[in-house]
Amino acid sequence: MGILTNIVAAEEDEFAAIGESLHPVEEWSGLERRDIDTAKIATLHCLLTGDELEQALYAYEPLYVGVEGAMVLRLADEVVDKLAALDEDALEQVGAELAATEEFEIEQWDADEVQDMVLELAELAQLAQSQEQILFVWIHPLLT
């Protein structure tokens, strides 16, 4: 069983609406990927902030859990700040480091795909900041 992940920019009080949505990227600005789970989000968090993995995982407790298994997390403000502030070279380095982590290597993610995701996340972080919004992570199990 895989998961579908949408990372969207939204108002702070919209997390329940995101959780109820069947496809948040159709309603909010965002990006969609398969198999981005809490561990991968926490790993990105650690690369950007220097926090320990256990501490980062604790920061990503679900804000919302839906009846069909969807859950919504809030991307930490300091992660959004870092993503929005880094230049393209630094973001590519983060992508390369992220692709080399156990979480991504086990599932054989392509390094270019991880880098593209980090660059898209940075653009989304910039958009969210310009609109005074939050980045939320919607994770939904896929039945295979």
N, CA, C and O atoms as a GROMACS GRO file, in nm:
protein
  576
    1MET      N    1   0.084  -0.119   0.000
    1MET     CA    2   0.000   0.000   0.000
    1MET      C    3   0.088   0.124   0.000
    1MET      O    4   0.177   0.138   0.084
    2GLY      N    5   0.065   0.213  -0.094
    2GLY     CA    6   0.139   0.337  -0.100
    2GLY      C    7   0.059   0.450  -0.039
    2GLY      O    8  -0.050   0.431   0.013
    3ILE      N    9   0.116   0.568  -0.048
    3ILE     CA   10   0.045   0.686   0.000
    3ILE      C   11   0.054   0.795  -0.107
    3ILE      O   12   0.148   0.798  -0.186
    4LEU      N   13  -0.044   0.882  -0.106
    4LEU     CA   14  -0.045   1.000  -0.191
    4LEU      C   15  -0.027   1.120  -0.100
    4LEU      O   16  -0.095   1.131   0.002
    5THR      N   17   0.063   1.208  -0.136
    5THR     CA   18   0.093   1.324  -0.052
    5THR      C   19   0.072   1.452  -0.132
    5THR      O   20   0.121   1.465  -0.244
    6ASN      N   21  -0.001   1.546  -0.072
    6ASN     CA   22  -0.016   1.680  -0.127
    6ASN      C   23   0.041   1.776  -0.024
    6ASN      O   24   0.009   1.766   0.095
    7ILE      N   25   0.125   1.867  -0.067
    7ILE     CA   26   0.176   1.972   0.021
    7ILE      C   27   0.119   2.102  -0.034
    7ILE      O   28   0.145   2.138  -0.148
    8VAL      N   29   0.040   2.171   0.049
    8VAL     CA   30  -0.033   2.287   0.003
    8VAL      C   31  -0.012   2.408   0.093
    8VAL      O   32   0.014   2.395   0.213
    9ALA      N   33  -0.025   2.525   0.034
    9ALA     CA   34  -0.022   2.652   0.106
    9ALA      C   35  -0.166   2.692   0.135
    9ALA      O   36  -0.248   2.698   0.044
   10ALA      N   37  -0.195   2.718   0.262
   10ALA     CA   38  -0.332   2.751   0.300
   10ALA      C   39  -0.332   2.838   0.425
   10ALA      O   40  -0.229   2.856   0.491
   11GLU      N   41  -0.449   2.891   0.455
   11GLU     CA   42  -0.465   2.968   0.578
   11GLU      C   43  -0.452   2.876   0.698
   11GLU      O   44  -0.482   2.756   0.689
   12GLU      N   45  -0.409   2.930   0.810
   12GLU     CA   46  -0.382   2.850   0.929
   12GLU      C   47  -0.502   2.769   0.977
   12GLU      O   48  -0.485   2.659   1.030
   13ASP      N   49  -0.623   2.822   0.959
   13ASP     CA   50  -0.743   2.753   1.009
   13ASP      C   51  -0.805   2.657   0.907
   13ASP      O   52  -0.915   2.606   0.930
   14GLU      N   53  -0.738   2.631   0.796
   14GLU     CA   54  -0.795   2.547   0.690
   14GLU      C   55  -0.752   2.400   0.697
   14GLU      O   56  -0.783   2.323   0.607
   15PHE      N   57  -0.681   2.361   0.803
   15PHE     CA   58  -0.628   2.224   0.805
   15PHE      C   59  -0.738   2.118   0.804
   15PHE      O   60  -0.718   2.012   0.744
   16ALA      N   61  -0.852   2.143   0.867
   16ALA     CA   62  -0.961   2.045   0.865
   16ALA      C   63  -1.020   2.033   0.724
   16ALA      O   64  -1.051   1.923   0.678
   17ALA      N   65  -1.036   2.145   0.655
   17ALA     CA   66  -1.086   2.142   0.517
   17ALA      C   67  -0.990   2.067   0.426
   17ALA      O   68  -1.033   1.995   0.336
   18ILE      N   69  -0.861   2.083   0.449
   18ILE     CA   70  -0.762   2.009   0.372
   18ILE      C   71  -0.777   1.860   0.401
   18ILE      O   72  -0.771   1.778   0.310
   19GLY      N   73  -0.795   1.825   0.528
   19GLY     CA   74  -0.812   1.686   0.566
   19GLY      C   75  -0.935   1.621   0.506
   19GLY      O   76  -0.934   1.502   0.476
   20GLU      N   77  -1.041   1.699   0.486
   20GLU     CA   78  -1.165   1.648   0.428
   20GLU      C   79  -1.160   1.641   0.275
   20GLU      O   80  -1.241   1.572   0.213
   21SER      N   81  -1.066   1.714   0.216
   21SER     CA   82  -1.056   1.719   0.071
   21SER      C   83  -1.010   1.585   0.015
   21SER      O   84  -0.932   1.514   0.078
   22LEU      N   85  -1.061   1.551  -0.102
   22LEU     CA   86  -1.018   1.429  -0.169
   22LEU      C   87  -0.893   1.452  -0.253
   22LEU      O   88  -0.824   1.356  -0.289
   23HIS      N   89  -0.863   1.579  -0.285
   23HIS     CA   90  -0.747   1.612  -0.368
   23HIS      C   91  -0.710   1.759  -0.342
   23HIS      O   92  -0.743   1.845  -0.424
   24PRO      N   93  -0.642   1.788  -0.232
   24PRO     CA   94  -0.615   1.927  -0.194
   24PRO      C   95  -0.547   2.014  -0.300
   24PRO      O   96  -0.573   2.134  -0.306
   25VAL      N   97  -0.459   1.956  -0.384
   25VAL     CA   98  -0.392   2.041  -0.484
   25VAL      C   99  -0.487   2.096  -0.588
   25VAL      O  100  -0.450   2.185  -0.665
   26GLU      N  101  -0.609   2.044  -0.593
   26GLU     CA  102  -0.709   2.102  -0.684
   26GLU      C  103  -0.776   2.224  -0.622
   26GLU      O  104  -0.840   2.302  -0.692
   27GLU      N  105  -0.762   2.241  -0.490
   27GLU     CA  106  -0.827   2.352  -0.421
   27GLU      C  107  -0.730   2.456  -0.367
   27GLU      O  108  -0.768   2.572  -0.348
   28TRP      N  109  -0.605   2.417  -0.344
   28TRP     CA  110  -0.503   2.506  -0.290
   28TRP      C  111  -0.378   2.493  -0.376
   28TRP      O  112  -0.358   2.393  -0.445
   29SER      N  113  -0.293   2.596  -0.372
   29SER     CA  114  -0.164   2.588  -0.442
   29SER      C  115  -0.079   2.483  -0.373
   29SER      O  116  -0.071   2.479  -0.250
   30GLY      N  117  -0.016   2.397  -0.454
   30GLY     CA  118   0.066   2.295  -0.391
   30GLY      C  119   0.130   2.201  -0.490
   30GLY      O  120   0.130   2.225  -0.611
   31LEU      N  121   0.184   2.093  -0.436
   31LEU     CA  122   0.246   1.992  -0.518
   31LEU      C  123   0.202   1.855  -0.469
   31LEU      O  124   0.161   1.838  -0.354
   32GLU      N  125   0.212   1.757  -0.559
   32GLU     CA  126   0.167   1.622  -0.528
   32GLU      C  127   0.279   1.524  -0.557
   32GLU      O  128   0.346   1.532  -0.661
   33ARG      N  129   0.300   1.432  -0.467
   33ARG     CA  130   0.397   1.324  -0.485
   33ARG      C  131   0.341   1.198  -0.422
   33ARG      O  132   0.252   1.204  -0.337
   34ARG      N  133   0.394   1.086  -0.463
   34ARG     CA  134   0.360   0.959  -0.399
   34ARG      C  135   0.468   0.926  -0.296
   34ARG      O  136   0.585   0.959  -0.312
   35ASP      N  137   0.424   0.860  -0.191
   35ASP     CA  138   0.513   0.801  -0.092
   35ASP      C  139   0.602   0.898  -0.016
   35ASP      O  140   0.714   0.863   0.023
   36ILE      N  141   0.555   1.019   0.005
   36ILE     CA  142   0.621   1.111   0.098
   36ILE      C  143   0.550   1.093   0.232
   36ILE      O  144   0.436   1.137   0.248
   37ASP      N  145   0.617   1.029   0.326
   37ASP     CA  146   0.556   1.002   0.456
   37ASP      C  147   0.616   1.094   0.562
   37ASP      O  148   0.700   1.179   0.533
   38THR      N  149   0.572   1.074   0.684
   38THR     CA  150   0.618   1.158   0.794
   38THR      C  151   0.769   1.147   0.813
   38THR      O  152   0.835   1.247   0.842
   39ALA      N  153   0.824   1.028   0.797
   39ALA     CA  154   0.968   1.010   0.814
   39ALA      C  155   1.047   1.091   0.711
   39ALA      O  156   1.152   1.148   0.743
   40LYS      N  157   0.998   1.098   0.588
   40LYS     CA  158   1.067   1.176   0.484
   40LYS      C  159   1.056   1.327   0.513
   40LYS      O  160   1.151   1.402   0.492
   41ILE      N  161   0.939   1.369   0.561
   41ILE     CA  162   0.922   1.510   0.598
   41ILE      C  163   1.016   1.544   0.714
   41ILE      O  164   1.081   1.649   0.712
   42ALA      N  165   1.023   1.457   0.814
   42ALA     CA  166   1.110   1.480   0.929
   42ALA      C  167   1.258   1.480   0.888
   42ALA      O  168   1.337   1.557   0.942
   43THR      N  169   1.294   1.396   0.792
   43THR     CA  170   1.432   1.392   0.743
   43THR      C  171   1.468   1.524   0.675
   43THR      O  172   1.576   1.578   0.697
   44LEU      N  173   1.378   1.577   0.593
   44LEU     CA  174   1.400   1.708   0.532
   44LEU      C  175   1.415   1.814   0.641
   44LEU      O  176   1.504   1.898   0.635
   45HIS      N  177   1.329   1.808   0.741
   45HIS     CA  178   1.334   1.901   0.855
   45HIS      C  179   1.474   1.898   0.917
   45HIS      O  180   1.534   2.003   0.941
   46CYS      N  181   1.526   1.778   0.943
   46CYS     CA  182   1.658   1.764   1.006
   46CYS      C  183   1.769   1.822   0.920
   46CYS      O  184   1.859   1.889   0.971
   47LEU      N  185   1.764   1.798   0.789
   47LEU     CA  186   1.866   1.853   0.699
   47LEU      C  187   1.866   2.005   0.700
   47LEU      O  188   1.972   2.068   0.693
   48LEU      N  189   1.748   2.064   0.709
   48LEU     CA  190   1.738   2.210   0.702
   48LEU      C  191   1.764   2.278   0.836
   48LEU      O  192   1.810   2.393   0.839
   49THR      N  193   1.736   2.210   0.946
   49THR     CA  194   1.744   2.276   1.077
   49THR      C  195   1.856   2.225   1.167
   49THR      O  196   1.898   2.294   1.260
   50GLY      N  197   1.904   2.103   1.140
   50GLY     CA  198   2.004   2.043   1.228
   50GLY      C  199   1.944   1.973   1.348
   50GLY      O  200   2.018   1.922   1.433
   51ASP      N  201   1.811   1.970   1.358
   51ASP     CA  202   1.745   1.900   1.469
   51ASP      C  203   1.768   1.749   1.459
   51ASP      O  204   1.797   1.697   1.351
   52GLU      N  205   1.756   1.681   1.571
   52GLU     CA  206   1.764   1.535   1.574
   52GLU      C  207   1.634   1.478   1.517
   52GLU      O  208   1.529   1.541   1.527
   53LEU      N  209   1.641   1.358   1.457
   53LEU     CA  210   1.525   1.296   1.394
   53LEU      C  211   1.410   1.276   1.493
   53LEU      O  212   1.295   1.304   1.459
   54GLU      N  213   1.439   1.228   1.612
   54GLU     CA  214   1.333   1.203   1.710
   54GLU      C  215   1.259   1.333   1.743
   54GLU      O  216   1.136   1.335   1.753
   55GLN      N  217   1.334   1.440   1.761
   55GLN     CA  218   1.274   1.571   1.789
   55GLN      C  219   1.188   1.617   1.670
   55GLN      O  220   1.078   1.669   1.690
   56ALA      N  221   1.238   1.597   1.549
   56ALA     CA  222   1.164   1.637   1.430
   56ALA      C  223   1.036   1.555   1.415
   56ALA      O  224   0.930   1.610   1.384
   57LEU      N  225   1.045   1.424   1.437
   57LEU     CA  226   0.925   1.339   1.427
   57LEU      C  227   0.818   1.385   1.524
   57LEU      O  228   0.699   1.383   1.491
   58TYR      N  229   0.858   1.425   1.643
   58TYR     CA  230   0.763   1.473   1.743
   58TYR      C  231   0.690   1.598   1.695
   58TYR      O  232   0.574   1.620   1.728
   59ALA      N  233   0.759   1.680   1.616
   59ALA     CA  234   0.701   1.805   1.564
   59ALA      C  235   0.592   1.778   1.459
   59ALA      O  236   0.515   1.868   1.426
   60TYR      N  237   0.587   1.655   1.406
   60TYR     CA  238   0.493   1.625   1.298
   60TYR      C  239   0.381   1.531   1.340
   60TYR      O  240   0.344   1.440   1.267
   61GLU      N  241   0.328   1.556   1.458
   61GLU     CA  242   0.207   1.486   1.501
   61GLU      C  243   0.092   1.540   1.415
   61GLU      O  244   0.087   1.660   1.388
   62PRO      N  245   0.001   1.453   1.372
   62PRO     CA  246  -0.109   1.500   1.287
   62PRO      C  247  -0.197   1.605   1.356
   62PRO      O  248  -0.230   1.593   1.474
   63LEU      N  249  -0.234   1.708   1.279
   63LEU     CA  250  -0.330   1.808   1.326
   63LEU      C  251  -0.472   1.758   1.304
   63LEU      O  252  -0.566   1.798   1.373
   64TYR      N  253  -0.485   1.669   1.206
   64TYR     CA  254  -0.617   1.622   1.165
   64TYR      C  255  -0.602   1.480   1.111
   64TYR      O  256  -0.508   1.450   1.037
   65VAL      N  257  -0.695   1.393   1.150
   65VAL     CA  258  -0.700   1.258   1.096
   65VAL      C  259  -0.843   1.234   1.049
   65VAL      O  260  -0.937   1.244   1.127
   66GLY      N  261  -0.858   1.202   0.920
   66GLY     CA  262  -0.990   1.182   0.861
   66GLY      C  263  -1.037   1.038   0.871
   66GLY      O  264  -0.959   0.948   0.903
   67VAL      N  265  -1.165   1.017   0.843
   67VAL     CA  266  -1.224   0.884   0.853
   67VAL      C  267  -1.166   0.787   0.751
   67VAL      O  268  -1.166   0.666   0.775
   68GLU      N  269  -1.119   0.835   0.638
   68GLU     CA  270  -1.063   0.746   0.536
   68GLU      C  271  -0.911   0.732   0.547
   68GLU      O  272  -0.846   0.681   0.456
   69GLY      N  273  -0.856   0.776   0.659
   69GLY     CA  274  -0.713   0.759   0.682
   69GLY      C  275  -0.626   0.876   0.644
   69GLY      O  276  -0.505   0.874   0.668
   70ALA      N  277  -0.685   0.979   0.584
   70ALA     CA  278  -0.605   1.098   0.550
   70ALA      C  279  -0.563   1.168   0.678
   70ALA      O  280  -0.639   1.174   0.775
   71MET      N  281  -0.440   1.220   0.678
   71MET     CA  282  -0.398   1.301   0.791
   71MET      C  283  -0.329   1.426   0.740
   71MET      O  284  -0.275   1.429   0.629
   72VAL      N  285  -0.333   1.529   0.822
   72VAL     CA  286  -0.275   1.657   0.785
   72VAL      C  287  -0.172   1.696   0.890
   72VAL      O  288  -0.198   1.694   1.010
   73LEU      N  289  -0.053   1.731   0.841
   73LEU     CA  290   0.056   1.779   0.925
   73LEU      C  291   0.084   1.924   0.887
   73LEU      O  292   0.052   1.967   0.776
   74ARG      N  293   0.143   1.997   0.978
   74ARG     CA  294   0.186   2.133   0.947
   74ARG      C  295   0.337   2.133   0.933
   74ARG      O  296   0.408   2.090   1.024
   75LEU      N  297   0.386   2.181   0.819
   75LEU     CA  298   0.530   2.190   0.800
   75LEU      C  299   0.582   2.300   0.893
   75LEU      O  300   0.528   2.410   0.896
   76ALA      N  301   0.685   2.269   0.969
   76ALA     CA  302   0.739   2.362   1.069
   76ALA      C  303   0.777   2.496   1.004
   76ALA      O  304   0.831   2.500   0.893
   77ASP      N  305   0.747   2.604   1.076
   77ASP     CA  306   0.776   2.738   1.024
   77ASP      C  307   0.923   2.755   0.988
   77ASP      O  308   0.956   2.817   0.886
   78GLU      N  309   1.014   2.700   1.071
   78GLU     CA  310   1.156   2.718   1.043
   78GLU      C  311   1.197   2.644   0.915
   78GLU      O  312   1.290   2.687   0.846
   79VAL      N  313   1.129   2.534   0.882
   79VAL     CA  314   1.156   2.462   0.757
   79VAL      C  315   1.109   2.547   0.639
   79VAL      O  316   1.179   2.560   0.539
   80VAL      N  317   0.990   2.604   0.651
   80VAL     CA  318   0.938   2.691   0.545
   80VAL      C  319   1.030   2.811   0.526
   80VAL      O  320   1.061   2.849   0.413
   81ASP      N  321   1.075   2.871   0.637
   81ASP     CA  322   1.166   2.986   0.629
   81ASP      C  323   1.294   2.950   0.556
   81ASP      O  324   1.340   3.025   0.469
   82LYS      N  325   1.353   2.834   0.590
   82LYS     CA  326   1.478   2.791   0.525
   82LYS      C  327   1.455   2.764   0.377
   82LYS      O  328   1.534   2.809   0.293
   83LEU      N  329   1.348   2.692   0.344
   83LEU     CA  330   1.320   2.662   0.204
   83LEU      C  331   1.303   2.790   0.123
   83LEU      O  332   1.354   2.801   0.011
   84ALA      N  333   1.233   2.886   0.180
   84ALA     CA  334   1.207   3.012   0.109
   84ALA      C  335   1.333   3.097   0.093
   84ALA      O  336   1.344   3.175  -0.002
   85ALA      N  337   1.428   3.084   0.186
   85ALA     CA  338   1.545   3.171   0.187
   85ALA      C  339   1.664   3.119   0.107
   85ALA      O  340   1.746   3.198   0.060
   86LEU      N  341   1.674   2.988   0.090
   86LEU     CA  342   1.792   2.931   0.025
   86LEU      C  343   1.792   2.959  -0.126
   86LEU      O  344   1.688   2.961  -0.190
   87ASP      N  345   1.913   2.980  -0.180
   87ASP     CA  346   1.924   2.999  -0.325
   87ASP      C  347   1.923   2.864  -0.395
   87ASP      O  348   1.926   2.759  -0.330
   88GLU      N  349   1.918   2.867  -0.528
   88GLU     CA  350   1.901   2.743  -0.605
   88GLU      C  351   2.014   2.643  -0.581
   88GLU      O  352   1.990   2.523  -0.571
   89ASP      N  353   2.139   2.693  -0.573
   89ASP     CA  354   2.252   2.602  -0.548
   89ASP      C  355   2.238   2.532  -0.414
   89ASP      O  356   2.259   2.411  -0.404
   90ALA      N  357   2.202   2.607  -0.312
   90ALA     CA  358   2.185   2.549  -0.178
   90ALA      C  359   2.070   2.449  -0.177
   90ALA      O  360   2.079   2.344  -0.113
   91LEU      N  361   1.962   2.481  -0.248
   91LEU     CA  362   1.847   2.390  -0.255
   91LEU      C  363   1.885   2.261  -0.327
   91LEU      O  364   1.841   2.153  -0.288
   92GLU      N  365   1.966   2.272  -0.433
   92GLU     CA  366   2.011   2.152  -0.503
   92GLU      C  367   2.097   2.065  -0.413
   92GLU      O  368   2.090   1.942  -0.420
   93GLN      N  369   2.178   2.129  -0.328
   93GLN     CA  370   2.260   2.055  -0.232
   93GLN      C  371   2.171   1.983  -0.130
   93GLN      O  372   2.196   1.867  -0.097
   94VAL      N  373   2.068   2.051  -0.082
   94VAL     CA  374   1.973   1.988   0.011
   94VAL      C  375   1.907   1.868  -0.057
   94VAL      O  376   1.893   1.762   0.004
   95GLY      N  377   1.867   1.885  -0.182
   95GLY     CA  378   1.806   1.775  -0.257
   95GLY      C  379   1.900   1.656  -0.271
   95GLY      O  380   1.857   1.541  -0.256
   96ALA      N  381   2.027   1.683  -0.299
   96ALA     CA  382   2.125   1.575  -0.314
   96ALA      C  383   2.144   1.503  -0.180
   96ALA      O  384   2.151   1.380  -0.176
   97GLU      N  385   2.154   1.579  -0.071
   97GLU     CA  386   2.169   1.518   0.062
   97GLU      C  387   2.045   1.438   0.100
   97GLU      O  388   2.056   1.330   0.157
   98LEU      N  389   1.928   1.491   0.068
   98LEU     CA  390   1.803   1.423   0.100
   98LEU      C  391   1.793   1.292   0.023
   98LEU      O  392   1.751   1.190   0.078
   99ALA      N  393   1.830   1.294  -0.104
   99ALA     CA  394   1.825   1.173  -0.187
   99ALA      C  395   1.918   1.065  -0.134
   99ALA      O  396   1.894   0.946  -0.156
  100ALA      N  397   2.024   1.105  -0.065
  100ALA     CA  398   2.122   1.010  -0.012
  100ALA      C  399   2.084   0.955   0.125
  100ALA      O  400   2.156   0.872   0.181
  101THR      N  401   1.971   1.000   0.180
  101THR     CA  402   1.930   0.949   0.312
  101THR      C  403   1.867   0.811   0.298
  101THR      O  404   1.820   0.772   0.192
  102GLU      N  405   1.867   0.740   0.408
  102GLU     CA  406   1.813   0.604   0.410
  102GLU      C  407   1.667   0.600   0.365
  102GLU      O  408   1.627   0.511   0.290
  103GLU      N  409   1.587   0.698   0.410
  103GLU     CA  410   1.445   0.700   0.378
  103GLU      C  411   1.419   0.704   0.227
  103GLU      O  412   1.325   0.641   0.179
  104PHE      N  413   1.501   0.777   0.155
  104PHE     CA  414   1.483   0.788   0.010
  104PHE      C  415   1.557   0.677  -0.066
  104PHE      O  416   1.509   0.629  -0.168
  105GLU      N  417   1.675   0.637  -0.016
  105GLU     CA  418   1.752   0.532  -0.083
  105GLU      C  419   1.681   0.397  -0.080
  105GLU      O  420   1.685   0.324  -0.178
  106ILE      N  421   1.618   0.364   0.032
  106ILE     CA  422   1.549   0.236   0.045
  106ILE      C  423   1.444   0.220  -0.064
  106ILE      O  424   1.426   0.111  -0.119
  107GLU      N  425   1.375   0.328  -0.096
  107GLU     CA  426   1.270   0.324  -0.198
  107GLU      C  427   1.322   0.359  -0.337
  107GLU      O  428   1.245   0.375  -0.432
  108GLN      N  429   1.454   0.372  -0.348
  108GLN     CA  430   1.522   0.395  -0.476
  108GLN      C  431   1.470   0.519  -0.549
  108GLN      O  432   1.442   0.514  -0.669
  109TRP      N  433   1.458   0.629  -0.476
  109TRP     CA  434   1.419   0.754  -0.539
  109TRP      C  435   1.534   0.804  -0.626
  109TRP      O  436   1.651   0.793  -0.589
  110ASP      N  437   1.500   0.858  -0.740
  110ASP     CA  438   1.596   0.920  -0.829
  110ASP      C  439   1.641   1.054  -0.770
  110ASP      O  440   1.558   1.134  -0.727
  111ALA      N  441   1.772   1.078  -0.767
  111ALA     CA  442   1.825   1.201  -0.707
  111ALA      C  443   1.768   1.325  -0.774
  111ALA      O  444   1.738   1.423  -0.706
  112ASP      N  445   1.752   1.323  -0.907
  112ASP     CA  446   1.695   1.439  -0.977
  112ASP      C  447   1.551   1.464  -0.935
  112ASP      O  448   1.508   1.579  -0.923
  113GLU      N  449   1.476   1.357  -0.912
  113GLU     CA  450   1.337   1.371  -0.869
  113GLU      C  451   1.330   1.435  -0.730
  113GLU      O  452   1.243   1.519  -0.704
  114VAL      N  453   1.420   1.395  -0.642
  114VAL     CA  454   1.423   1.454  -0.507
  114VAL      C  455   1.462   1.601  -0.515
  114VAL      O  456   1.402   1.685  -0.448
  115GLN      N  457   1.561   1.632  -0.597
  115GLN     CA  458   1.600   1.772  -0.613
  115GLN      C  459   1.487   1.856  -0.670
  115GLN      O  460   1.464   1.968  -0.624
  116ASP      N  461   1.416   1.804  -0.770
  116ASP     CA  462   1.302   1.876  -0.826
  116ASP      C  463   1.197   1.903  -0.719
  116ASP      O  464   1.140   2.012  -0.713
  117MET      N  465   1.171   1.802  -0.634
  117MET     CA  466   1.072   1.819  -0.528
  117MET      C  467   1.115   1.930  -0.431
  117MET      O  468   1.033   2.013  -0.391
  118VAL      N  469   1.244   1.933  -0.395
  118VAL     CA  470   1.293   2.036  -0.303
  118VAL      C  471   1.279   2.174  -0.366
  118VAL      O  472   1.240   2.270  -0.298
  119LEU      N  473   1.310   2.187  -0.495
  119LEU     CA  474   1.296   2.316  -0.564
  119LEU      C  475   1.149   2.359  -0.569
  119LEU      O  476   1.118   2.477  -0.548
  120GLU      N  477   1.059   2.265  -0.595
  120GLU     CA  478   0.915   2.297  -0.596
  120GLU      C  479   0.868   2.338  -0.456
  120GLU      O  480   0.789   2.430  -0.441
  121LEU      N  481   0.918   2.268  -0.355
  121LEU     CA  482   0.883   2.303  -0.216
  121LEU      C  483   0.929   2.445  -0.183
  121LEU      O  484   0.858   2.519  -0.115
  122ALA      N  485   1.047   2.480  -0.230
  122ALA     CA  486   1.099   2.615  -0.204
  122ALA      C  487   1.010   2.721  -0.268
  122ALA      O  488   0.981   2.824  -0.206
  123GLU      N  489   0.968   2.697  -0.392
  123GLU     CA  490   0.876   2.790  -0.459
  123GLU      C  491   0.745   2.802  -0.383
  123GLU      O  492   0.691   2.911  -0.368
  124LEU      N  493   0.695   2.688  -0.336
  124LEU     CA  494   0.570   2.689  -0.260
  124LEU      C  495   0.588   2.762  -0.127
  124LEU      O  496   0.498   2.834  -0.083
  125ALA      N  497   0.703   2.743  -0.064
  125ALA     CA  498   0.732   2.813   0.063
  125ALA      C  499   0.735   2.964   0.040
  125ALA      O  500   0.684   3.041   0.122
  126GLN      N  501   0.795   3.007  -0.070
  126GLN     CA  502   0.799   3.150  -0.102
  126GLN      C  503   0.658   3.204  -0.125
  126GLN      O  504   0.624   3.313  -0.078
  127LEU      N  505   0.576   3.128  -0.196
  127LEU     CA  506   0.438   3.169  -0.219
  127LEU      C  507   0.362   3.180  -0.087
  127LEU      O  508   0.292   3.278  -0.062
  128ALA      N  509   0.377   3.078  -0.003
  128ALA     CA  510   0.307   3.078   0.126
  128ALA      C  511   0.348   3.200   0.209
  128ALA      O  512   0.263   3.266   0.269
  129GLN      N  513   0.477   3.228   0.213
  129GLN     CA  514   0.522   3.344   0.291
  129GLN      C  515   0.468   3.474   0.235
  129GLN      O  516   0.428   3.562   0.310
  130SER      N  517   0.466   3.486   0.102
  130SER     CA  518   0.418   3.610   0.042
  130SER      C  519   0.269   3.632   0.069
  130SER      O  520   0.222   3.745   0.069
  131GLN      N  521   0.196   3.522   0.092
  131GLN     CA  522   0.052   3.531   0.118
  131GLN      C  523   0.018   3.508   0.265
  131GLN      O  524  -0.099   3.494   0.302
  132GLU      N  525   0.123   3.505   0.349
  132GLU     CA  526   0.106   3.483   0.493
  132GLU      C  527   0.026   3.356   0.520
  132GLU      O  528  -0.067   3.355   0.600
  133GLN      N  529   0.065   3.248   0.450
  133GLN     CA  530  -0.001   3.120   0.466
  133GLN      C  531   0.094   3.018   0.529
  133GLN      O  532   0.213   3.045   0.548
  134ILE      N  533   0.039   2.902   0.559
  134ILE     CA  534   0.110   2.791   0.621
  134ILE      C  535   0.123   2.680   0.517
  134ILE      O  536   0.040   2.670   0.427
  135LEU      N  537   0.228   2.598   0.527
  135LEU     CA  538   0.236   2.479   0.443
  135LEU      C  539   0.186   2.359   0.523
  135LEU      O  540   0.233   2.330   0.632
  136PHE      N  541   0.088   2.291   0.464
  136PHE     CA  542   0.032   2.171   0.524
  136PHE      C  543   0.064   2.050   0.437
  136PHE      O  544   0.073   2.061   0.315
  137VAL      N  545   0.082   1.937   0.501
  137VAL     CA  546   0.113   1.812   0.433
  137VAL      C  547  -0.007   1.718   0.452
  137VAL      O  548  -0.038   1.678   0.564
  138TRP      N  549  -0.073   1.684   0.342
  138TRP     CA  550  -0.188   1.592   0.341
  138TRP      C  551  -0.136   1.458   0.296
  138TRP      O  552  -0.082   1.446   0.186
  139ILE      N  553  -0.153   1.357   0.379
  139ILE     CA  554  -0.106   1.222   0.349
  139ILE      C  555  -0.225   1.129   0.349
  139ILE      O  556  -0.298   1.121   0.447
  140HIS      N  557  -0.244   1.057   0.238
  140HIS     CA  558  -0.360   0.970   0.225
  140HIS      C  559  -0.315   0.831   0.177
  140HIS      O  560  -0.242   0.821   0.079
  141PRO      N  561  -0.360   0.725   0.246
  141PRO     CA  562  -0.323   0.590   0.200
  141PRO      C  563  -0.391   0.556   0.068
  141PRO      O  564  -0.506   0.593   0.044
  142LEU      N  565  -0.316   0.486  -0.016
  142LEU     CA  566  -0.370   0.439  -0.143
  142LEU      C  567  -0.394   0.289  -0.133
  142LEU      O  568  -0.308   0.215  -0.085
  143LEU      N  569  -0.509   0.245  -0.177
  143LEU     CA  570  -0.538   0.102  -0.178
  143LEU      C  571  -0.488   0.045  -0.309
  143LEU      O  572  -0.524   0.092  -0.417
  144THR      N  573  -0.404  -0.056  -0.299
  144THR     CA  574  -0.348  -0.114  -0.422
  144THR      C  575  -0.394  -0.256  -0.442
  144THR      O  576  -0.357  -0.320  -0.540
   0.00000   0.00000   0.00000
